[in-house]
Amino acid sequence: MKSPAAVAWGAGSVAAVVTLLLPLWLSPANLTVYTLAGLYAVTAIGLSLLMGYAGQASLGQAVFFAIGA
């Protein structure tokens, strides 16, 4: 039986490969949605880490996101 760490690494590797190759088959409209979903996910995960684990409130991330918009 495989260890949980080996299964996690395998699943993470498959997810990374699919994520990197998926834009090659998407239409331009779907690629735009895919890109925006990725940007929102990165912003939400970063904010979750900062406020959840560190317990800090920061508006700097929102400002950088707004400037990029």
C-alpha positions as CSV (number, residue, x, y, z in Angstrom):
1,M,0.0,0.0,0.0
2,K,1.3,3.4,-0.9
3,S,2.0,6.0,1.7
4,P,-0.4,9.0,1.9
5,A,2.5,11.3,1.0
6,A,3.2,9.4,-2.2
7,V,-0.4,9.6,-3.2
8,A,-0.5,13.3,-2.5
9,W,2.6,13.9,-4.6
10,G,1.2,11.9,-7.4
11,A,-2.1,13.7,-7.4
12,G,-0.3,17.0,-7.2
13,S,1.9,16.2,-10.1
14,V,-1.0,15.1,-12.3
15,A,-2.9,18.3,-11.4
16,A,0.1,20.4,-12.2
17,V,0.6,18.8,-15.6
18,V,-3.1,19.1,-16.5
19,T,-3.1,22.8,-15.4
20,L,-0.1,23.6,-17.6
21,L,-1.4,21.7,-20.6
22,L,-5.0,22.7,-20.5
23,P,-4.5,26.2,-22.2
24,L,-3.3,24.4,-25.3
25,W,-6.8,23.0,-26.0
26,L,-9.0,25.9,-24.8
27,S,-10.7,28.4,-27.0
28,P,-9.8,32.1,-26.5
29,A,-13.0,32.7,-24.6
30,N,-12.5,29.8,-22.3
31,L,-8.8,30.7,-21.8
32,T,-9.9,34.1,-20.6
33,V,-12.2,32.5,-18.0
34,Y,-9.5,30.0,-17.0
35,T,-7.0,32.9,-16.5
36,L,-9.3,35.0,-14.5
37,A,-10.3,32.0,-12.3
38,G,-6.6,31.4,-11.7
39,L,-6.0,35.0,-10.7
40,Y,-9.0,35.1,-8.4
41,A,-7.9,31.8,-6.8
42,V,-4.3,33.1,-6.2
43,T,-5.8,36.2,-4.6
44,A,-8.2,34.3,-2.4
45,I,-5.6,31.8,-1.3
46,G,-3.1,34.5,-0.4
47,L,-5.7,36.4,1.6
48,S,-6.8,33.2,3.3
49,L,-3.3,32.4,4.3
50,L,-2.6,36.0,5.5
51,M,-5.8,36.4,7.5
52,G,-6.4,32.8,8.6
53,Y,-3.0,31.5,9.6
54,A,-1.2,34.8,10.4
55,G,-4.1,36.6,11.8
56,Q,-3.2,39.9,10.0
57,A,-5.5,42.2,8.2
58,S,-3.9,43.7,5.2
59,L,-5.3,46.0,2.5
60,G,-2.1,45.9,0.5
61,Q,-3.1,42.8,-1.4
62,A,-6.4,44.3,-2.4
63,V,-4.6,47.5,-3.6
64,F,-2.2,45.5,-5.8
65,F,-5.2,43.5,-7.2
66,A,-7.1,46.7,-7.9
67,I,-4.1,48.3,-9.6
68,G,-3.7,45.3,-11.8
69,A,-7.4,45.5,-12.8
